[in-house]
Amino acid sequence: MFSSVLVSAFIILNLLGYTKDYNLYILGGLGVFCLWLKLFYFMRMVNSTAAFVRMIVEMFLDIRIFMFIFFIGILAFSNCFYILDMYTRL
């Protein structure tokens, strides 16, 4: 339902003339992304694709902890380089 609301809001605002607004296209992009996620949900009902969709979901569930540690490492390095960049600007 969230995707339908986003896409409907995008269409209505686009018809009202808000075509130059950057936030409108972010709204439309999120709506389209939600529609693609909904497609994966409906692909679970087809026998030939159900196993693959379940496999993808299980992989994302198993990789959660690794991604958490990975992003903490990325944040640590970015903070370090940010501080080093501040020193070079002195």
Number of C-alpha atoms within 10 A of each C-alpha: 8 11 19 13 11 20 19 14 16 23 13 12 14 16 10 9 9 14 13 9 11 9 12 17 15 12 16 19 15 16 21 16 13 17 18 13 13 13 11 15 13 13 17 15 12 9 9 10 14 15 14 13 17 15 12 11 12 11 11 12 10 11 10 11 10 10 12 11 11 12 11 12 12 12 12 12 12 12 12 11 12 11 11 11 11 9 9 7 6 5
